[in-house]
Amino acid sequence: MPNYEIENARMAEGYARVCGVDEAGRGPLSGPVFAAAVILPPGLEIPGLDDSKKLSPKRRETLFDVICASAISWCVASASVEEIDRLNILEADLLAMRRAVDGLSVKADLALIDGNVARGFDIPARAVIKGDALSCSIAAAAILAKVSRDRLCLEHDRLYPGYGFARHKGYGTKEHMDAIRRLGPCPLHRKSFLGFLERS
C-alpha cells in the first residue's frame, strides 16, 4: 500500500510542497495521454487509496471525488494525439506531466514522477519507479489521470460508435484492432501506433 515515506523524506530535506505526478494512456492506440499532479496534506489518510491498477472503476470514481475535495492542489492535463504522433509517446507523456505540474493553483517545490524519467520540469523532479504503489501523492495522481481519461473514452464512444472505446479505452484489444481493420482509423487514432495495419 502507498504511504508518505517518500514525501516525508523529501520534506525533511526542506521541500515544503511535494506533488505526486502520474500518467494514464501511454499504451493505447487512440486518444490523448493524460497526466495529473496532486499535493496532499501531509499524512492525510484516504481510505482505500492504492495503485489505480488494483482498483475497480467504481472505486476509482469514488476516490477521484475524495482526492479532489481533500487535496491542497490538483491539476489534470493532457497531450493530444497530434502531439503524440509528432513528438513520440515518451515526450508527449512528459509534456502532459509538465502541464499538470504547471497547472497547480498552489505551486509545488518538488515533483515526484512515477517511472524512471523526470526531466524538463520547471521545479526539481525525481523519478520514482513503481511510485503509484509506494507514494500516496503519486497514487492519487494516477487515479485522477486514469478516471479523467476513462471519462473521455466514454465520450469518444459516443462520437465514434463501432470501435468499442467505452469497453477497451483505446487499448489494442482484438475487438479494437478488428474494428480498425473493418472501419479504418478515425481521427482519435495515433498514426504512429498503427503499424500492425501494415503487417495485416
C-alpha positions, -999 to +999 in steps of 0.1 A: +000+000+000+013+035-007+024+057+022+040+090+029+076+078+035+089+093+003+071+126+008+082+128+044+118+122+034+117+149+008+101+174+033+128+166+058+152+178+031+135+212+031+108+208+005+075+223+017+051+213-010+057+179-027+034+169-055+029+134-070+027+131-107+015+101-129+000+095-163-027+074-179-029+063-215+006+057-226-001+024-242-035+028-260-038+030-298-061+061-296-068+092-277-046+117-257-023+108-229-034+122-195-014+133-165-022+146-131-003+163-103-015+163-067-004+179-035-019+162-005-020+175+031+009+158+049-002+125+064-038+127+051-054+093+053-076+084+023-092+050+030-088+026+001-061+047-017-039+022-037-023+017-070-050+026-095-045-006-115-056-026-084-089-007-080-122-012-097-136+016-119-163+023-094-137+026-066-115+049-087-145+072-093-152+074-056-116+081-048-115+107-075-140+129-057-123+124-023-089+133-037-102+164-054-120+175-022-091+168+001-060+179-019-042+211-013-040+214-050-045+192-081-045+195-118-052+172-147-037+179-181-031+160-214-011+159-246-031+154-278-030+126-304-012+151-328+014+158-302+019+121-295+025+114-332+048+144-336+069+141-305+066+103-297+048+089-267+075+095-241+079+132-249+042+137-251+038+119-217+064+142-202+047+172-218+013+163-202+030+158-168+048+192-171+014+208-179-002+192-149+026+205-126+025+239-141-013+240-137-014+235-099-031+265-083-008+261-053+027+256-067+048+227-057+085+230-050+093+193-058+076+168-081+077+130-076+073+115-110+061+079-115+086+060-136+122+063-144+123+096-164+119+131-148+133+158-170+123+192-183+103+204-153+104+239-140+109+227-105+131+199-091+117+165-100+126+130-090+117+098-107+101+071-085+099+036-101+066+020-093+057+052-075+019+046-076+024+016-053+048+035-030+037+071-027+002+084-016+005+115-037+016+096-068-012+071-063-037+099-060-024+115-092-027+081-110-063+079-101-071+114-113-054+108-146-070+074-151-105+084-143-102+116-164-091+096-194-117+069-189-144+095-189-132+109-221-132+074-237-169+072-229-174+105-249-152+090-277-175+060-278-205+083-285-186+103-311-172+073-330-195+043-324-184+009-336-149+010-322-158+000-286-139+028-269-161+025-238-150-010-233-113-011-242-105+025-235-084+026-266-061-003-258-051-027-285-076-055-278-086-079-305-120-061-306-103-028-312-079-039-338-106-058-357-127-026-357-098-006-371-093-031-399-131-031-406-138+007-403-104+022-408-087+046-383-107+075-370-093+109-361-087+097-325-062+070-335-025+076-331-010+071-365+024+062-350+008+033-331-009+016-361+020-003-376+000-035-372-022-024-401+008-026-424+015-061-413-020-075-415 
